[in-house]
Amino acid sequence: SEFHKFTLGTAMPENLPIEELSVREREVMRLVARGMSNEQIAEELVLSVRTVERHLSNVYVKLRVSGKAARAAAAARFSQVA
């Protein structure tokens, strides 16, 4: 699909530096990749929504992505490599 091509296209580096992510950050990204909201992730991991948001902010800095489209692409790519 066009969305699939976009999220896996040149907007994201081929090799995400996943090794830079903490175990908790990886858990959060796995749940994001499954389409869960921050509220659902917080409930699943027994965290506050603010803590989930902080983990995601850290992830996006480490993966060097910004903006909603890039974040969606990161989640899509993460789901393939994690």
Secondary structure, DSSP 4 states (H G I P E B T S, - for coil): -HHHHHHTSTTS-SS--GGGS-HHHHHHHHHHHTT--HHHHHHHHT--HHHHHHHHHHHHHHTT--SHHHHHHHHHHHHHH-
